[in-house]
Amino acid sequence: MTPPSSLLTRRHLTARLSAFGFASLTLPGLAEAQALPATPACEAPASGTRRQTEGPYFTPSSPLKRDLRGDGPGETLVLSGFVLTRQCQPLPGALVDLWHADTQGQYDNAGYRFRGHQLSDAQGRYQFITRIPGFYPGRTRHFHVKVQAGNRPLLTTQLYFPEERAANQRDRIFHDSLLMQVTAAAGGQIGRFDFVLAD
C-alpha cells in the first residue's frame, strides 16, 4: 500500500502511466482523468480472457454511461483498456457493460447505481470512472463485466484488485489472470485491463 507521503505528483504519475501503457492525464487531478491507454500489451495469438459467472445481480439495459462517480461516495478509480481479438487487433464498437457493489458491498437491484455501459472507440479503447467497491459477503473486491463485439461470443467475467491478496485467496471464484494492473495516484487509483475476445 502506498503511504500518503509518497502519493504521486503529476510528473511521477505521467511516468507511472507510461509504464502501464497509459497516456498522461489531460486535466488536473485523477477525478478529471480523460486519458485512455496508448497501446495494448498483447502478443498474438493471445489467450481469450477467462470467463466467470455473472453472479446474481446483473441487470440488463444499463445506461450508456462511463462516469459512475455520481452514483455514490468512495475512492475514485479510473479503469481503462482495450477490447482485442486473439490476433491483438482492436475491436471498435464493442459493448462493455460494468456493474459492481457500492462501498458498503451492496448492489442496487432496483435501479442503476454503479451500473453503466459504453462502446469501445475506433482504437478498441474503453474507460470507466467509478468508485472502488466494498466487500460483498464471501467475496473479495471485484468488478463484473460483460463484453460483446459483433457476432463473437459474449464474454462475461470479473476483475480483481491485486492488493487484496488475502481476500483474493479466500475467494473461490477469484482467478489471478483477471487481476487488474492498479497504481495509486493523488485522488484515487488507476486501473488497466485489456479484454481479449474469442473468435
MDTraj code that builds the backbone (N, CA, C; nanometers):
import mdtraj as md
import numpy as np

residues = "MET THR PRO PRO SER SER LEU LEU THR ARG ARG HIS LEU THR ALA ARG LEU SER ALA PHE GLY PHE ALA SER LEU THR LEU PRO GLY LEU ALA GLU ALA GLN ALA LEU PRO ALA THR PRO ALA CYS GLU ALA PRO ALA SER GLY THR ARG ARG GLN THR GLU GLY PRO TYR PHE THR PRO SER SER PRO LEU LYS ARG ASP LEU ARG GLY ASP GLY PRO GLY GLU THR LEU VAL LEU SER GLY PHE VAL LEU THR ARG GLN CYS GLN PRO LEU PRO GLY ALA LEU VAL ASP LEU TRP HIS ALA ASP THR GLN GLY GLN TYR ASP ASN ALA GLY TYR ARG PHE ARG GLY HIS GLN LEU SER ASP ALA GLN GLY ARG TYR GLN PHE ILE THR ARG ILE PRO GLY PHE TYR PRO GLY ARG THR ARG HIS PHE HIS VAL LYS VAL GLN ALA GLY ASN ARG PRO LEU LEU THR THR GLN LEU TYR PHE PRO GLU GLU ARG ALA ALA ASN GLN ARG ASP ARG ILE PHE HIS ASP SER LEU LEU MET GLN VAL THR ALA ALA ALA GLY GLY GLN ILE GLY ARG PHE ASP PHE VAL LEU ALA ASP".split()
xyz = np.array([
    [0.0842, -0.1179, 0.0000],
    [0.0000, 0.0000, 0.0000],
    [0.0877, 0.1228, 0.0000],
    [0.0548, 0.2246, -0.0825],
    [0.1360, 0.3434, -0.0944],
    [0.1098, 0.4369, 0.0221],
    [0.2114, 0.4743, 0.1015],
    [0.1885, 0.5670, 0.2106],
    [0.1528, 0.7044, 0.1580],
    [0.0752, 0.7857, 0.2361],
    [0.0319, 0.9168, 0.1879],
    [0.1463, 1.0051, 0.1457],
    [0.2609, 0.9940, 0.2141],
    [0.3734, 1.0809, 0.1820],
    [0.4319, 1.0531, 0.0447],
    [0.4000, 0.9386, -0.0140],
    [0.4575, 0.9055, -0.1445],
    [0.3540, 0.9037, -0.2554],
    [0.2369, 0.9659, -0.2343],
    [0.1401, 0.9761, -0.3419],
    [0.2032, 1.0479, -0.4597],
    [0.1656, 1.0076, -0.5790],
    [0.2326, 1.0543, -0.6995],
    [0.2039, 1.2005, -0.7293],
    [0.3072, 1.2729, -0.7692],
    [0.2866, 1.4042, -0.8264],
    [0.2421, 1.3847, -0.9706],
    [0.1985, 1.4920, -1.0352],
    [0.1537, 1.4778, -1.1739],
    [0.2653, 1.4266, -1.2635],
    [0.3886, 1.4776, -1.2428],
    [0.5011, 1.4338, -1.3250],
    [0.5300, 1.2856, -1.3038],
    [0.5320, 1.2401, -1.1754],
    [0.5562, 1.0993, -1.1480],
    [0.4401, 1.0139, -1.1956],
    [0.3191, 1.0682, -1.1876],
    [0.2024, 0.9949, -1.2347],
    [0.2137, 0.9693, -1.3845],
    [0.2570, 1.0702, -1.4589],
    [0.2735, 1.0543, -1.6034],
    [0.3732, 0.9427, -1.6340],
    [0.4842, 0.9398, -1.5577],
    [0.5832, 0.8343, -1.5791],
    [0.5255, 0.6978, -1.5459],
    [0.4503, 0.6884, -1.4356],
    [0.3909, 0.5607, -1.3951],
    [0.2882, 0.5145, -1.4984],
    [0.2076, 0.6086, -1.5489],
    [0.1090, 0.5739, -1.6508],
    [0.1764, 0.5236, -1.7765],
    [0.2859, 0.5883, -1.8146],
    [0.3567, 0.5453, -1.9340],
    [0.4071, 0.4027, -1.9181],
    [0.4517, 0.3679, -1.7968],
    [0.4987, 0.2319, -1.7729],
    [0.3865, 0.1316, -1.7899],
    [0.2626, 0.1708, -1.7602],
    [0.1479, 0.0829, -1.7778],
    [0.0900, 0.0930, -1.9183],
    [0.1478, 0.1803, -2.0033],
    [0.0950, 0.1954, -2.1381],
    [-0.0179, 0.2958, -2.1457],
    [-0.0274, 0.3875, -2.0474],
    [-0.1313, 0.4893, -2.0496],
    [-0.0747, 0.6200, -2.1023],
    [-0.1633, 0.6997, -2.1614],
    [-0.1278, 0.8366, -2.1946],
    [-0.1329, 0.9192, -2.0671],
    [-0.0684, 1.0356, -2.0674],
    [-0.0727, 1.1218, -1.9497],
    [-0.2116, 1.1813, -1.9323],
    [-0.2407, 1.2250, -1.8099],
    [-0.3693, 1.2873, -1.7838],
    [-0.3773, 1.4200, -1.8581],
    [-0.4945, 1.4506, -1.9092],
    [-0.5102, 1.5730, -1.9858],
    [-0.5699, 1.6859, -1.9031],
    [-0.6282, 1.6555, -1.7881],
    [-0.6842, 1.7560, -1.6990],
    [-0.6266, 1.7341, -1.5607],
    [-0.6174, 1.8412, -1.4771],
    [-0.5561, 1.8232, -1.3462],
    [-0.6377, 1.7323, -1.2563],
    [-0.5698, 1.6434, -1.1857],
    [-0.6357, 1.5604, -1.0870],
    [-0.6913, 1.4316, -1.1447],
    [-0.6795, 1.3247, -1.0676],
    [-0.7292, 1.1945, -1.1102],
    [-0.8785, 1.1962, -1.1363],
    [-0.9542, 1.2700, -1.0541],
    [-1.1001, 1.2710, -1.0681],
    [-1.1435, 1.3249, -1.2033],
    [-1.0561, 1.3999, -1.2701],
    [-1.0902, 1.4548, -1.4011],
    [-1.0166, 1.3826, -1.5144],
    [-0.9626, 1.2655, -1.4860],
    [-0.8835, 1.1939, -1.5862],
    [-0.9673, 1.1627, -1.7095],
    [-0.9134, 1.1918, -1.8251],
    [-0.9823, 1.1648, -1.9505],
    [-0.8980, 1.0789, -2.0437],
    [-0.7703, 1.0550, -2.0070],
    [-0.6803, 0.9840, -2.0969],
    [-0.7179, 0.8376, -2.1076],
    [-0.6929, 0.7802, -2.2242],
    [-0.7110, 0.6375, -2.2478],
    [-0.5744, 0.5750, -2.2688],
    [-0.5605, 0.4441, -2.2516],
    [-0.4303, 0.3813, -2.2715],
    [-0.3780, 0.4048, -2.4125],
    [-0.2473, 0.4123, -2.4232],
    [-0.1860, 0.4448, -2.5518],
    [-0.1811, 0.3255, -2.6460],
    [-0.1331, 0.2137, -2.5972],
    [-0.1207, 0.0954, -2.6828],
    [-0.1526, -0.0302, -2.6023],
    [-0.2052, -0.1324, -2.6682],
    [-0.2331, -0.2564, -2.5954],
    [-0.1063, -0.3357, -2.5699],
    [-0.1077, -0.4145, -2.4629],
    [0.0000, -0.5089, -2.4373],
    [-0.0534, -0.6456, -2.4769],
    [-0.0140, -0.6930, -2.5953],
    [-0.0734, -0.8150, -2.6483],
    [0.0264, -0.8826, -2.7407],
    [0.0321, -1.0140, -2.7324],
    [0.1194, -1.0919, -2.8198],
    [0.0376, -1.2013, -2.8859],
    [0.0219, -1.1919, -3.0169],
    [-0.0622, -1.2863, -3.0905],
    [0.0083, -1.4215, -3.1069],
    [-0.0690, -1.5315, -3.1037],
    [-0.2116, -1.5361, -3.0712],
    [-0.2320, -1.5305, -2.9200],
    [-0.3148, -1.4390, -2.8757],
    [-0.3377, -1.4191, -2.7331],
    [-0.4454, -1.5145, -2.6825],
    [-0.4372, -1.5480, -2.5566],
    [-0.5417, -1.6293, -2.4944],
    [-0.6637, -1.5420, -2.4690],
    [-0.7818, -1.5970, -2.4918],
    [-0.9028, -1.5239, -2.4624],
    [-0.9153, -1.4986, -2.3128],
    [-0.9758, -1.3866, -2.2775],
    [-0.9975, -1.3546, -2.1365],
    [-1.0841, -1.4620, -2.0717],
    [-1.0462, -1.5014, -1.9535],
    [-1.1162, -1.6072, -1.8803],
    [-1.2601, -1.5662, -1.8500],
    [-1.3519, -1.6580, -1.8696],
    [-1.4932, -1.6344, -1.8385],
    [-1.5200, -1.6649, -1.6912],
    [-1.6117, -1.5897, -1.6320],
    [-1.6566, -1.6170, -1.4960],
    [-1.8062, -1.5911, -1.4852],
    [-1.8649, -1.6395, -1.3774],
    [-2.0082, -1.6246, -1.3571],
    [-2.0494, -1.4779, -1.3502],
    [-2.1690, -1.4473, -1.3990],
    [-2.2184, -1.3097, -1.3890],
    [-2.2684, -1.2783, -1.2491],
    [-2.2917, -1.3813, -1.1663],
    [-2.3432, -1.3587, -1.0321],
    [-2.4926, -1.3296, -1.0345],
    [-2.5515, -1.3072, -0.9171],
    [-2.6974, -1.2930, -0.9081],
    [-2.7498, -1.1524, -0.9324],
    [-2.6595, -1.0540, -0.9546],
    [-2.7059, -0.9150, -0.9522],
    [-2.6948, -0.8417, -1.0856],
    [-2.6836, -0.9141, -1.1960],
    [-2.6822, -0.8466, -1.3262],
    [-2.8202, -0.7893, -1.3558],
    [-2.8215, -0.6657, -1.4088],
    [-2.9446, -0.6011, -1.4536],
    [-2.9260, -0.5603, -1.5994],
    [-3.0094, -0.6087, -1.6925],
    [-2.9925, -0.5698, -1.8335],
    [-3.0301, -0.4245, -1.8562],
    [-2.9953, -0.3742, -1.9731],
    [-3.0318, -0.2391, -2.0179],
    [-2.9753, -0.1305, -1.9280],
    [-2.8493, -0.1452, -1.8884],
    [-2.7845, -0.0403, -1.8101],
    [-2.7731, 0.0867, -1.8941],
    [-2.7582, 0.2032, -1.8297],
    [-2.7479, 0.3282, -1.9060],
    [-2.6146, 0.3391, -1.9799],
    [-2.6170, 0.4130, -2.0892],
    [-2.4942, 0.4459, -2.1616],
    [-2.4215, 0.5515, -2.0788],
    [-2.3233, 0.5079, -1.9997],
    [-2.2591, 0.5973, -1.9036],
    [-2.1236, 0.5412, -1.8672],
    [-2.0208, 0.6242, -1.8734],
    [-1.8876, 0.5783, -1.8339],
    [-1.8416, 0.6395, -1.7030],
    [-1.9032, 0.7505, -1.6599],
    [-1.8664, 0.8147, -1.5343],
    [-1.9707, 0.7790, -1.4293],
    [-1.9338, 0.6908, -1.3360],
    [-2.0265, 0.6408, -1.2346],
    [-2.0046, 0.7074, -1.0991],
    [-1.9209, 0.8094, -1.0911],
    [-1.8899, 0.8706, -0.9622],
    [-2.0122, 0.9302, -0.8947],
    [-2.1084, 0.9750, -0.9724],
    [-2.2278, 1.0340, -0.9144],
    [-2.3201, 0.9334, -0.8481],
    [-2.2893, 0.8043, -0.8609],
    [-2.3763, 0.7007, -0.8045],
    [-2.3532, 0.6772, -0.6560],
    [-2.2493, 0.7369, -0.5981],
    [-2.2250, 0.7199, -0.4558],
    [-2.0846, 0.7612, -0.4179],
    [-2.0580, 0.7664, -0.2861],
    [-1.9261, 0.8077, -0.2384],
    [-1.8239, 0.6965, -0.2530],
    [-1.6984, 0.7315, -0.2272],
    [-1.5919, 0.6330, -0.2288],
    [-1.4690, 0.6840, -0.3004],
    [-1.3617, 0.6065, -0.2938],
    [-1.2379, 0.6423, -0.3613],
    [-1.2546, 0.6208, -0.5112],
    [-1.2065, 0.7167, -0.5892],
    [-1.2185, 0.7098, -0.7351],
    [-1.1194, 0.6104, -0.7947],
    [-1.1661, 0.5371, -0.8947],
    [-1.0790, 0.4524, -0.9748],
    [-1.1134, 0.4738, -1.1212],
    [-1.0110, 0.5011, -1.2016],
    [-1.0268, 0.5132, -1.3466],
    [-0.9798, 0.3828, -1.4082],
    [-1.0715, 0.3092, -1.4718],
    [-1.0409, 0.1801, -1.5337],
    [-1.0423, 0.1965, -1.6848],
    [-0.9295, 0.1654, -1.7485],
    [-0.9162, 0.1797, -1.8931],
    [-0.8538, 0.0545, -1.9529],
    [-0.8696, 0.0397, -2.0824],
    [-0.8070, -0.0711, -2.1520],
    [-0.8572, -0.0837, -2.2934],
    [-0.8257, -0.1974, -2.3545],
    [-0.8642, -0.2271, -2.4915],
    [-0.9549, -0.3497, -2.4974],
    [-1.0328, -0.3576, -2.6038],
    [-1.1026, -0.4798, -2.6416],
    [-1.0351, -0.5270, -2.7700],
    [-0.9817, -0.6511, -2.7666],
    [-0.8957, -0.7001, -2.8737],
    [-0.9387, -0.8380, -2.9217],
    [-0.8985, -0.8707, -3.0448],
    [-0.9101, -1.0076, -3.0945],
    [-0.7911, -1.0880, -3.0430],
    [-0.7929, -1.2187, -3.0648],
    [-0.6795, -1.3029, -3.0257],
    [-0.5563, -1.2727, -3.1108],
    [-0.5758, -1.2024, -3.2234],
    [-0.4643, -1.1591, -3.3073],
    [-0.4178, -1.0192, -3.2689],
    [-0.4679, -0.9681, -3.1546],
    [-0.4299, -0.8374, -3.0990],
    [-0.4801, -0.7209, -3.1826],
    [-0.5843, -0.7431, -3.2610],
    [-0.6449, -0.6348, -3.3374],
    [-0.7555, -0.5698, -3.2543],
    [-0.7636, -0.4368, -3.2561],
    [-0.8671, -0.3691, -3.1772],
    [-1.0065, -0.3971, -3.2313],
    [-1.1032, -0.3995, -3.1411],
    [-1.2428, -0.4211, -3.1780],
    [-1.3221, -0.2937, -3.1473],
    [-1.3382, -0.2064, -3.2472],
    [-1.4180, -0.0859, -3.2242],
    [-1.5655, -0.1199, -3.2108],
    [-1.6378, -0.0387, -3.1369],
    [-1.7817, -0.0562, -3.1227],
    [-1.8218, -0.1733, -3.0365],
    [-1.7278, -0.2289, -2.9574],
    [-1.7610, -0.3391, -2.8665],
    [-1.8379, -0.2843, -2.7464],
    [-1.9426, -0.3549, -2.7070],
    [-2.0196, -0.3181, -2.5892],
    [-1.9451, -0.3648, -2.4647],
    [-1.9184, -0.2716, -2.3726],
    [-1.8539, -0.3041, -2.2447],
    [-1.9501, -0.2598, -2.1348],
    [-2.0022, -0.3558, -2.0593],
    [-2.1033, -0.3317, -1.9554],
    [-2.0398, -0.3623, -1.8197],
    [-2.0382, -0.2626, -1.7294],
    [-1.9732, -0.2753, -1.5985],
    [-2.0764, -0.2583, -1.4883],
    [-2.0681, -0.3428, -1.3843],
    [-2.1507, -0.3215, -1.2646],
    [-2.0751, -0.3723, -1.1434],
    [-2.1039, -0.3110, -1.0275],
    [-2.0337, -0.3509, -0.9057],
    [-2.1073, -0.3004, -0.7826],
    [-2.0652, -0.3506, -0.6665],
    [-2.1225, -0.3093, -0.5385],
    [-2.0749, -0.1685, -0.5024],
    [-2.1487, -0.1043, -0.4119],
    [-2.1048, 0.0248, -0.3588],
    [-2.0007, 0.0020, -0.2497],
    [-1.9608, 0.1077, -0.1800],
    [-1.8556, 0.0947, -0.0798],
    [-1.8981, 0.0098, 0.0399],
    [-2.0286, -0.0100, 0.0571],
    [-2.0794, -0.0934, 0.1656],
    [-2.0991, -0.2389, 0.1234],
    [-2.0636, -0.2705, -0.0014],
    [-2.0805, -0.4064, -0.0515],
    [-2.2219, -0.4368, -0.0972],
    [-2.3022, -0.3322, -0.1213],
    [-2.4415, -0.3505, -0.1612],
    [-2.4574, -0.3229, -0.3106],
    [-2.5374, -0.4065, -0.3779],
    [-2.5714, -0.3850, -0.5189],
    [-2.7072, -0.3153, -0.5268],
    [-2.7220, -0.2254, -0.6231],
    [-2.8511, -0.1609, -0.6477],
    [-2.9315, -0.2509, -0.7411],
    [-3.0314, -0.3195, -0.6865],
    [-3.1132, -0.4103, -0.7673],
    [-3.2448, -0.3479, -0.8099],
    [-3.2678, -0.2219, -0.7706],
    [-3.3907, -0.1529, -0.8089],
    [-3.3654, -0.0488, -0.9174],
    [-3.2415, -0.0045, -0.9284],
    [-3.2074, 0.0985, -1.0265],
    [-3.0742, 0.0677, -1.0925],
    [-2.9978, 0.1731, -1.1215],
    [-2.8754, 0.1560, -1.1997],
    [-2.7547, 0.2252, -1.1361],
    [-2.7518, 0.2325, -1.0022],
    [-2.6320, 0.2859, -0.9373],
    [-2.5156, 0.1887, -0.9581],
    [-2.4024, 0.2447, -0.9927],
    [-2.2806, 0.1690, -1.0222],
    [-2.3050, 0.0627, -1.1291],
    [-2.3811, 0.1041, -1.2302],
    [-2.4050, 0.0224, -1.3489],
    [-2.3991, 0.1133, -1.4710],
    [-2.3289, 0.0716, -1.5725],
    [-2.3229, 0.1504, -1.6948],
    [-2.2543, 0.0732, -1.8055],
    [-2.2768, 0.1195, -1.9286],
    [-2.2082, 0.0573, -2.0419],
    [-2.1589, 0.1651, -2.1368],
    [-2.0726, 0.1241, -2.2272],
    [-2.0207, 0.2117, -2.3316],
    [-1.9768, 0.1254, -2.4488],
    [-1.9443, 0.1913, -2.5602],
    [-1.8901, 0.1240, -2.6779],
    [-1.7439, 0.1622, -2.6923],
    [-1.6599, 0.0645, -2.7219],
    [-1.5189, 0.0950, -2.7422],
    [-1.5026, 0.1869, -2.8629],
    [-1.3975, 0.2707, -2.8586],
    [-1.3765, 0.3677, -2.9657],
    [-1.3109, 0.3027, -3.0879],
    [-1.2702, 0.3833, -3.1845],
    [-1.2151, 0.3313, -3.3104],
    [-1.0872, 0.2514, -3.2899],
    [-1.0151, 0.2766, -3.1784],
    [-0.8935, 0.2015, -3.1469],
    [-0.9215, 0.0855, -3.0508],
    [-1.0492, 0.0582, -3.0239],
    [-1.0845, -0.0513, -2.9347],
    [-1.0734, -0.0171, -2.7873],
    [-1.0595, 0.1114, -2.7542],
    [-1.0378, 0.1520, -2.6158],
    [-1.1695, 0.1780, -2.5425],
    [-1.1685, 0.1534, -2.4120],
    [-1.2818, 0.1857, -2.3247],
    [-1.2272, 0.2513, -2.1986],
    [-1.3148, 0.3196, -2.1262],
    [-1.2749, 0.3774, -1.9976],
    [-1.3976, 0.4002, -1.9112],
    [-1.3878, 0.3622, -1.7837],
    [-1.4884, 0.3943, -1.6823],
    [-1.4221, 0.4736, -1.5707],
    [-1.4940, 0.5697, -1.5165],
    [-1.4513, 0.6415, -1.3970],
    [-1.5540, 0.6072, -1.2900],
    [-1.5109, 0.5393, -1.1841],
    [-1.6067, 0.4867, -1.0876],
    [-1.5494, 0.4945, -0.9469],
    [-1.6091, 0.4239, -0.8548],
    [-1.5629, 0.4165, -0.7163],
    [-1.5146, 0.2738, -0.6874],
    [-1.4220, 0.2607, -0.5949],
    [-1.3748, 0.1282, -0.5573],
    [-1.4835, 0.0601, -0.4752],
    [-1.5255, -0.0594, -0.5151],
    [-1.6344, -0.1270, -0.4434],
    [-1.5917, -0.1786, -0.3075],
    [-1.6907, -0.1984, -0.2205],
    [-1.6660, -0.2624, -0.0917],
    [-1.6679, -0.4130, -0.1057],
    [-1.6548, -0.4814, 0.0069],
    [-1.6547, -0.6268, 0.0080],
    [-1.7978, -0.6781, 0.0184],
    [-1.8366, -0.7595, -0.0773],
    [-1.9639, -0.8309, -0.0707],
    [-1.9393, -0.9558, 0.0136],
    [-2.0331, -0.9951, 0.1026],
    [-2.0090, -1.1102, 0.1907],
    [-1.9621, -1.2347, 0.1150],
    [-1.8497, -1.2888, 0.1597],
    [-1.7942, -1.4087, 0.0986],
    [-1.7100, -1.3852, -0.0250],
    [-1.6986, -1.2597, -0.0676],
    [-1.6245, -1.2283, -0.1904],
    [-1.5155, -1.1257, -0.1623],
    [-1.4134, -1.1285, -0.2463],
    [-1.3137, -1.0232, -0.2459],
    [-1.3679, -0.9050, -0.3271],
    [-1.2973, -0.7938, -0.3245],
    [-1.3375, -0.6769, -0.4044],
    [-1.3322, -0.7123, -0.5521],
    [-1.4334, -0.6723, -0.6299],
    [-1.4347, -0.7098, -0.7717],
    [-1.5310, -0.6223, -0.8520],
    [-1.5075, -0.6195, -0.9819],
    [-1.5982, -0.5617, -1.0808],
    [-1.6570, -0.6756, -1.1637],
    [-1.7816, -0.6608, -1.2067],
    [-1.8424, -0.7508, -1.3040],
    [-1.8407, -0.6825, -1.4407],
    [-1.8144, -0.7593, -1.5454],
    [-1.8086, -0.7022, -1.6808],
    [-1.8660, -0.8018, -1.7811],
    [-1.9406, -0.7483, -1.8789],
    [-1.9796, -0.8224, -1.9984],
    [-1.9248, -0.7461, -2.1183],
    [-1.8679, -0.8197, -2.2136],
    [-1.8115, -0.7583, -2.3343],
    [-1.8640, -0.8346, -2.4552],
    [-1.9160, -0.7594, -2.5531],
    [-1.9713, -0.8209, -2.6750],
    [-1.9272, -0.7400, -2.7954],
    [-1.8808, -0.8084, -2.8986],
    [-1.8400, -0.7416, -3.0221],
    [-1.8901, -0.8220, -3.1410],
    [-1.9792, -0.7624, -3.2192],
    [-2.0297, -0.8260, -3.3392],
    [-2.0895, -0.9630, -3.3114],
    [-2.0508, -1.0625, -3.3918],
    [-2.1030, -1.1983, -3.3772],
    [-2.0165, -1.2861, -3.2872],
    [-1.9196, -1.2270, -3.2203],
    [-1.8339, -1.3045, -3.1314],
    [-1.9117, -1.3458, -3.0067],
    [-1.8696, -1.4547, -2.9437],
    [-1.9385, -1.4967, -2.8205],
    [-1.9311, -1.3890, -2.7130],
    [-2.0373, -1.3744, -2.6370],
    [-2.0417, -1.2808, -2.5259],
    [-1.9426, -1.3252, -2.4187],
    [-1.8593, -1.2320, -2.3721],
    [-1.7683, -1.2579, -2.2610],
    [-1.8300, -1.2023, -2.1330],
    [-1.8477, -1.2876, -2.0336],
    [-1.8903, -1.2457, -1.9006],
    [-1.7783, -1.2831, -1.8048],
    [-1.7308, -1.1844, -1.7262],
    [-1.6172, -1.2121, -1.6396],
    [-1.6171, -1.1168, -1.5208],
    [-1.5129, -1.1247, -1.4391],
    [-1.4960, -1.0371, -1.3240],
    [-1.3505, -0.9913, -1.3185],
    [-1.3271, -0.8726, -1.2626],
    [-1.1924, -0.8180, -1.2483],
    [-1.1610, -0.7993, -1.1007],
    [-1.0325, -0.8180, -1.0662],
    [-0.9917, -0.8185, -0.9259],
    [-0.8785, -0.7199, -0.8976],
    [-0.8630, -0.6866, -0.7702],
    [-0.7643, -0.5903, -0.7237],
    [-0.6410, -0.6632, -0.6696],
    [-0.5215, -0.6308, -0.7197],
    [-0.4021, -0.7057, -0.6784],
    [-0.3655, -0.6873, -0.5314],
    [-0.4006, -0.5735, -0.4705],
    [-0.3601, -0.5501, -0.3320],
    [-0.4422, -0.6299, -0.2306],
    [-0.5491, -0.6943, -0.2756],
    [-0.6355, -0.7717, -0.1847],
    [-0.5907, -0.9182, -0.1798],
    [-0.4641, -0.9408, -0.1516],
    [-0.4075, -1.0761, -0.1635],
    [-0.4796, -1.1787, -0.0763],
    [-0.4962, -1.1473, 0.0516],
    [-0.5585, -1.2448, 0.1422],
    [-0.7030, -1.2714, 0.1029],
    [-0.7785, -1.1649, 0.0762],
    [-0.9195, -1.1810, 0.0382],
    [-0.9318, -1.2532, -0.0952],
    [-0.8408, -1.2247, -0.1896],
    [-0.8440, -1.2937, -0.3185],
    [-0.8261, -1.4442, -0.2998],
    [-0.7319, -1.4831, -0.2155],
    [-0.7045, -1.6257, -0.1967],
    [-0.8188, -1.6985, -0.1274],
    [-0.8980, -1.6271, -0.0479],
    [-1.0123, -1.6896, 0.0189],
    [-1.1343, -1.7008, -0.0723],
    [-1.1345, -1.6261, -0.1827],
    [-1.2496, -1.6207, -0.2732],
    [-1.2423, -1.7382, -0.3710],
    [-1.3412, -1.8275, -0.3680],
    [-1.3364, -1.9480, -0.4516],
    [-1.3526, -1.9172, -0.6001],
    [-1.4017, -1.7975, -0.6350],
    [-1.4206, -1.7605, -0.7756],
    [-1.2971, -1.6914, -0.8329],
    [-1.2187, -1.6265, -0.7495],
    [-1.1029, -1.5480, -0.7928],
    [-1.0104, -1.6284, -0.8835],
    [-0.9551, -1.5581, -0.9854],
    [-0.8500, -1.6167, -1.0689],
    [-0.7485, -1.5079, -1.0993],
    [-0.6188, -1.5410, -1.0843],
    [-0.5165, -1.4372, -1.0970],
    [-0.5009, -1.3819, -1.2382],
    [-0.5510, -1.4506, -1.3408],
    [-0.5440, -1.3958, -1.4770],
    [-0.6370, -1.2759, -1.4942],
    [-0.7245, -1.2527, -1.3960],
    [-0.8208, -1.1420, -1.4042],
    [-0.7849, -1.0279, -1.3106],
    [-0.6609, -1.0248, -1.2645],
    [-0.6134, -0.9132, -1.1846],
    [-0.5918, -0.7911, -1.2731],
    [-0.6434, -0.6780, -1.2305],
    [-0.6144, -0.5520, -1.2986],
    [-0.4735, -0.5070, -1.2620],
    [-0.4116, -0.4275, -1.3466],
    [-0.2941, -0.3505, -1.3069],
    [-0.3488, -0.2264, -1.2385],
    [-0.3081, -0.2012, -1.1160],
    [-0.3605, -0.0874, -1.0407],
    [-0.2440, -0.0097, -0.9816],
    [-0.2483, 0.1215, -0.9940],
    [-0.1474, 0.2073, -0.9331],
    [-0.2164, 0.3218, -0.8606],
    [-0.1577, 0.3652, -0.7495],
    [-0.2128, 0.4748, -0.6711],
    [-0.1750, 0.6080, -0.7335],
    [-0.2620, 0.7058, -0.7165],
    [-0.2366, 0.8423, -0.7610],
    [-0.3096, 0.9354, -0.6659],
    [-0.2656, 1.0600, -0.6607],
    [-0.3350, 1.1569, -0.5771],
    [-0.4795, 1.1658, -0.6236],
    [-0.5727, 1.1408, -0.5337],
    [-0.7140, 1.1479, -0.5691],
    [-0.7774, 1.0143, -0.5983],
    [-0.6998, 0.9058, -0.5975],
    [-0.7615, 0.7767, -0.6247],
    [-0.6644, 0.6751, -0.6814],
    [-0.7151, 0.5877, -0.7674],
    [-0.6335, 0.4830, -0.8274],
    [-0.6622, 0.4731, -0.9766],
    [-0.5658, 0.4175, -1.0477],
    [-0.5775, 0.3980, -1.1919],
    [-0.5633, 0.2494, -1.2205],
    [-0.6601, 0.1924, -1.2913],
    [-0.6595, 0.0503, -1.3240],
    [-0.6526, 0.0275, -1.4737],
    [-0.5969, -0.0878, -1.5120],
    [-0.5844, -0.1234, -1.6540],
    [-0.6182, -0.2699, -1.6700],
    [-0.7018, -0.3000, -1.7705],
    [-0.7261, -0.4385, -1.8082],
    [-0.7690, -0.4408, -1.9545],
    [-0.7048, -0.5286, -2.0336],
    [-0.7393, -0.5478, -2.1731],
    [-0.8183, -0.6766, -2.1887],
    [-0.9317, -0.6705, -2.2560],
    [-1.0141, -0.7877, -2.2808],
    [-0.9798, -0.8464, -2.4172],
    [-0.9583, -0.9775, -2.4225],
    [-0.9319, -1.0466, -2.5480],
    [-1.0504, -1.1401, -2.5731],
    [-1.1195, -1.1190, -2.6846],
    [-1.2412, -1.1939, -2.7138],
    [-1.2106, -1.3125, -2.8042],
    [-1.2774, -1.4237, -2.7776],
    [-1.2636, -1.5427, -2.8596],
    [-1.3235, -1.5193, -2.9971],
    [-1.2808, -1.5990, -3.0958],
    [-1.3298, -1.5858, -3.2331],
    [-1.4716, -1.6433, -3.2433],
])
top = md.Topology()
chain = top.add_chain()
for i, resn in enumerate(residues, 1):
    res = top.add_residue(resn, chain, resSeq=i)
    for name in ("N", "CA", "C"):
        top.add_atom(name, md.element.get_by_symbol(name[0]), res)
traj = md.Trajectory(xyz[None], top)
